[in-house]
Amino acid sequence: MEKLNFSMISNKQSFPEKVLQFGEGNFLRAFVDWQIDVMNEAREFNGSVVVVQPRGYEKIEKLKKQDYLYTLYLQGVKDNRIVKEHRIIQSISRGINLYSEYDLFVELAHQEELRFVFSNTTEAGIIFEETDQLADCPQKSFPGKLTAFLYERFKAFKGDLHKGLIIIPCELIEKNGETLKEIVLQYADLWGLNHAFKDWVHRGNTFCSSLVDRIVTGYPYDNIQEMKEELGYEDEFIVAGEPYHLWVIEGPDWVEQEFPANKVGLNTLFVNDLTPYRTMKVRILNGLHTAMTPVAFLSGMNTVADAVNDPLIGLYLKELLYREIIPSLNMPRKKLLSFAESVFERFKNPFNDHYLQSIALNSIAKFKARNLPTLLAYYEQNNELPMKLVFSFAALIAFYKGMREGGSFQLEDAPDVLQQFSNLWRTFTSSLVDCKQLTANVLSFEAWWGQDLNKIPGFTNAIAEQLYLIEKMGMGGALSSVMAEAEIGQKGADHT
């Protein structure tokens, strides 16, 4: 079977190189490069991408052998129907091996048509590496490479403010654009670059923070043969992802004119402040993931789809979302409900095996970031506890016992967290008194929660009682009991 190459393309496209991209991985190819390909097809962007690999060069060399083409499969549930579609992405014009072709990297800084920089170098990629030097070819860190590139462009165009770049990182850290700019300026100071360069960075370049959202599962090892037969060619870089996508870009209004993704129906939003969107994603999508994991896993489920398709757990998650999470958010209800609906569609994706144990990694830190703000906001607004979230918290404590029906399982978290739970569970006897003592100890760890959660009125007893139920009845029985009580309580509230 022939390898994918340009001879197979009937509508071959060729555009000026407008984009420098740090990263060749699955996510950028299934998200940014796909969006550029869609815009190019509609003749709205008319630009191509030059890719550099942040670390190493092997993938760049392999991608070159198939003319930088690859196939994107989008598979999932959209508008309550199964979607399965694919397209050949041809937005990458070339790749540069920074270790053997650094001169091409320098030449790219001199190209007038270059306008954008995109990156996804993982959360650990936007760091300051003080050993990096301007003379390194290349620097070790991504921000170091970017600073050297910008300095070369500054010199090439003699500080022309119109030759600056729009820089949009996609790394999953808060204020990624602002953070990247700060580090670039740190390198300017470290390397003794002149004030004129720093002024050009400030006035000629635009650093936009962004929030990205699409589940990309990568190379489809499980059904690759089926896909090859469908395609009729070999492709080492097939990438699979879900149909849903959201890109929120924080920056000046004019950026939208230069990157007109929404003109072609893409869910890319340009905003003055992406904070509400980040909060919505973290509290709803990530918050549900973290809340469901101990409940579903200790009930015998293994994947997100298992959980949402289970009648009892599915109902529990909807009650948690619509009665506790959404009411605690200060955003237009219509927008929240629309996002919530899309989240449940994504959770049910039959093509995406999203394992609960993967989500469970570092659950204490995740619960603090994703669910504790909801719990505190709900309590402040209603002067009562959100009992579905309370149950999830109790399930989280039970999860760190490391046992479910069928035996023990491996816990993954910070060593101090695992040690503390090991100590607490070692002397536990399943009595209500022990549940209260264990709960009080867990809630008292300010290093975990940022405060002593025992100070929230009624919180310690509420969690301890749910933990006692779980110990006495098992997760399934405890959840059934909690949901039955909630139904009775809701009927009483509706009646009054």
N, C-alpha and C positions, 0 to 999 in steps of 0.2 A: 504494500500500500504506500502510495507516494506521500511525502511529508508536505504539509501546508506551505505554499509559497505563492508569490504574486502571479504566476501563470494561471492560477485557478480563479483569479479575481476578474470578473467581467467589467466592473465599475471602479477600476483602480483610481484612487484619489491621491493627489499630491498637493501639499499645502506648505506655506512658509513655516519655519520653525519658530513658533511663538512661545513654547513652553519648555522650561528646564524642570525635569522631575527627578527628585531624589528618592529612589525606591522603585523596584521592579516587581514587587510582590503581588500576591493575589488581590489584596484589597484595592490598591490603586488601579490595577488593570481592570477590575470589575466595577469600579466606581468612577474615578476621575477620567481615565482614558476612554471608558465607555461613554460618558457624558460628552466628551469632546468629539467622539466618533458620531454620536447622534446629531450634535450641532453641525458638524461638517457635512453630514448627509443632507441637512436642510439648508446648507450654505449660509449659516448664521455666525460661525466662528472662523472658519477658514484658516486653521492653524494646526500644526502638528507638534508632537512631543519628542524631545530628546531626553533619553533616560540615562541616569548614572546610578550604579549600584552603591549604596552607602558603605557596604562592607563587602570586599571580594569583587569578583567579576565573572564568575562561572555562568550565572544565569544570563547575563548580557550576551556572552559568547554563544550560548545555546539558542537564545531568542533570535540572534542574527541569522542562524542557519535556516530559519523559516521566515526570513524577510521581515522580522518583527511583527508578524501576524499571529493572532491567536483567536480561539473561539470562546465566546462567553455564553454559558447556559444560564438562563434565569428560570428557576423552578419553584413553585409554591402555590399558595392560595391567594387569589385576588378577586375581590367582589364576589366571594363565596363560590368561586369556581377554580378548578385546577389550571394553572398556567405552566406551560413548558415550551420555551422558545429559545432559539440560539441565533447568534450573528457573529460574523468574523469582524474583529476589531482591527482597523487599519490606521489608527491615529498616531501610532509611534513611528517616527521616521527613521530613527537610528538610536543606537546606544553607544556610550563612550566608556571604555575601560580606563578608569582613572590611573591605573598603575602602569599601563603601557601607552596610553594615548592622552596624557595630561595636556599636551599641546593643543589637542582638539577641544578640550574643556576651556582652555584659555581663549582659543579662537571664537568659541561660542559666545563668550562675554563681549565680543566685538560686533556681534550681529545685531543690526539695527532693529529688525522685526521682532526680536525676543521681547516678551512682555510679562510672562508669568513664571513664578516658581511654585511648584507644589511638592509636598513631601509627606511621607509616612515612614518614619524611621523607628517606630515603636515609641512607647512612652519614655523609654530610657535614652532615646536618640537626641532629644533637645537638652543637651548638657554642656557645661563649660569644661573643657579639657585643657588644663593650664599648661600641659607640655606641648600643645600644638604651637607651631611656629609658621609665620607667613611663608618662609622658604620651603616648607614641607610640600611635597608633590605626590600624593595629596596629604592633607591634614587628617588626623585620626577621626575627629568628631564631625558630624553633619554641620553644626553651626560654624565650625572652623572652615570647612570647605566653602560654605556659603559666603562667609566674610571675605575670603580670598577671592572668590568669584566676583563679588560686588566691588571689591577694590580694583580689580582688573577692569571692570566695566567703567568705573568712575574715572580711571586714568585714560581709557580708550576714548571716552567722549568728553574729556576735560570738564567733568563735573556738570554736564548738561542735565538740568532737572527733568527734562522731557525724556531722558533715556533711563530713568529709574524703572524699577520693576514692581509688580504686584505680587506679593509673597503670601501664600495661603497654605499654612501647615495643616495637616489632617491628623496629627498625633492626638491621642486621647488624653490630653491634659488640659486643665482649665486655663483659659487665657493663653492658648498656645502661640498666637501671633505676637502678643505682647512679650511673652517670655523669650521667644526666639529673637526678637529685636533687641531686648536687653542683653542677651548673650553676644550678639553681633557687636554691639557697642563695647562690651567687655573685651572682646578680642581686639577691637580698634585701639583701646587703651593699652592692652598687653603688648601689642605689636608697635606701639608708638606711631600709629597712623595719624595724619594731620587733622586739624579741626575742620578743614574744608570737606574731608571725606565724611566725617561724622555729621556735618550739616547736610550733606547730600543724602545720607542714609535717612535722616529725619524728614527732609523736605522733598526729596525726589522719589522716595520709595514708599510703598504702602503695605504695611504688615496687617493682614486681616486674621483675626481669630476665627476659627470655624468649628462646627460640630457636625460629625458625620454619623450616619446610621444606615447600615446595611449588613446583614449577615452574609458573609462570604465563606463558603465551606472549602473552597480551593479545588485542587485536582480531584476529580471524581473516581477514586480508585475502585470503589465497589461496583460501578457499572460502566467502566471505561470501554469495555469491549462492545457493549450495546451502542454506546455513543459513536465509536469509530465506525461501526457498520452503518449507522445512520448518516454520518458525515461523508464517508467514502475517502477519508484521508487520515494520515497520522498527524497528531498535534500534541507535542509534549507540554504545551502550556494552556491546555483547556482549563478554564476556571469556572466553577459553578457558584451561584449565589441566589438569593431570594429576589423576587420582583420588587419588593418594597425598597425604597431609598429615600433618604432625607439628607440634605446638605444645607446647613444654616451658616451663612457667611456674614460676619460682622464687619462692616466697613462703610466708606462713603458711598452715596447713592450711585455715583458714576461708574463704579466697578461693575454694576449690573449691566451697563451698556456694553462693556467690553467682554463680558462673559455671559451672554444672553441665554442661559440654560432654560429659564422659565418660558422663553419664547417658543420653545419646541416641546413644551409640556412636561419638562423635568421638574421634580419636586425639590428645587434649589431655591432657597429663600435668601434675600439680602436684607439685613436688618441693622438697626442702630445698636441693638443690645441683644445678644443671644442668650443671656442669663435665663429668661423664662423658658426657653426651649430646652436648655440643658436641664433645668429643674424638672420639666415635664418628662423628659426622657429618663432621667435618673430615678425619679420617684415612681413613674408608672412602669416602664419597661424593665429597668434594672431592679427596681423595688419589688416587682412581682416575682422576678426570677429568684431573688434572695429569699423572699417570704415563702415561696412555694417549695423551695428545695428541701428543707428539713421535714416539712409536712409530707410531701410526696415521696421522698426517698425512704423515710421510715414507714411509709404505708406500702412499700414494696415496688414503687415505680422507679424507672431508670432514666426516662427522658422527659423533656418538657411536654412533648406531644402526649405521652402517657398520662401526664398529670392533668392537662386541660381537657383531655377526652374522657377522663374518669368522671362519672356523674356527680359524685360527692365532692371531690377536690375541685372540679371545674366550677361547681356552684359556690364553694368556699372562696375561690379566687375572684369570682365576679362580685360577690358580696364585699370582699375586702377592697376591691378596686372602686366600685361604684358608691359604696357607703362610707368608706374611710379615706382612701387615697385621694380621689378626685375632689371631694368636698374640702380637703385641706389645702388645695392649690388655688392660688390667686391668679387665675387666667380665665379667659372666656370659656364658658362651659361647653360651647359648641366645638371649639378647637380641641378641648380635652377629650370629649366623647368620641370625636373622629379619630384621634390618635389612639384611644383605648380600643376602639373597634379594630384598627389596623394591627394592634399588638396581638390580639387574640387570633386574628387570621395568621399572623406570623408564627405564633406558638403552635398552631395546628399543622404547620408545613410538613407534609409527609416525606419530603425529600431531605429534611434536615434533622439528623439525629443529634439533638443538643442534649448532651448527657448532664444529669443533675450533679453528679460527682465533680464534673468540671466546673460547674457554677459554684459548687460548695467551697472551692479553694479560697482560703482567707475569709471565711464567712463573717467573723466578728467585725473586721474592718469594713466589710461590705454592708453589714446591717447598720453600722454606725452612719455610714455615708448615705445609704439609700433609703433606709426605713425609719431610723430614729427621728430624722426631721419631720416625717409625716406624723409619727406618734406624738411628738411634742406639739406640733401645730394643731393637730386634732384636739388634744387635751386643752390647749389654750383657748381654742374657739368654742368648745362645747362643755368644758369643765367636767368631762367624763373620759374614760379610757376607751380607745378603739379596740374592742374585744377580739376582732379577727386578727389584728396585728399583735395583740397580747398573746394570743394562742400561738402565732408564728414564733414569737420570742421564746415561749416555753418550749416549743418544738426545737428551736435552735439549741437551747441548753441540753435537751434530751439527745440531740444529734451528737453532741460532743462526748457522749458516753461511748461512742464508737461501736454501738451494737444495734442491729436490727434483726428481724426474723430471718433465720438462716445463718446467723453468726455475726462475727465482728467484721468491720471494714476499716480501711486506712483513712485516717484523718490527716488533712494537710492545712497547716496554719503556722503562724510564727511560733518558734520554740517555747516562748514564755506562755503563750495561750494554751498550747497543748499540755505543758507541765502543770499549769494551774488547774485545768480541768481534770487531769489525771489525779492530782491530789484531792480534789473535791469529790470525785466519784468513788475514790478508793474506800472511803468510810461511809458511803451512803447506804441506807437501809430501806428506802422506798416509803418511809412513813411521811405523813404530812408535815411533821416537825422538821424532818430532814430536808424535805422539799423547800420549806421556808428558809432554813439555814443556808442551803446551797444557793438558792435564788438570791438571798441577801448578799452573799459573798460575791456572786457574779456581778450583781448590779453595783457593787461598791468599787469595782476596779475603774477608777477615774482615768487611768492610762488607756483603757479600752474605749470608754464612752465619752470622755471629755468632761465628765461630771459624775457625781454619785447619784445614780438613778433611784436609789431607795428614797430619795427626798420627794419624789413624785407621789402625792397622796394616793394610797391604795394600790400602787403599782406592784410592790413586792408581793403582797398577798394574792393579787389577781394572777400573777404569773405562777406563783407557787401552787395555787389551786389547780391551774391548768396542767402544770408539770405532774402533779399528783394523779390527775385523771389519766394522763398519758402512761404513767408508770403502772397504774392499776388496770386500765382497760386496753392498753395498746394504742397506737396512733389512730387506727381506723375507728375504734370504739370511742375514743376521746373526741375525735372530730365529729362523729355522728351526734354525740351528746351535745357538743357546743353548737352545732348547726340547728339541732332541734330546739334548744333553749332560745337561740336567736330568732327562730321562726315564731315561737310563742310570744317573745318580747315584741317582735315587729307587729304581730296581729293585734296585741294589746295597744300598741302605740297608734296603729291605724284606727282602731275602734274608738279611742278617746279623741 
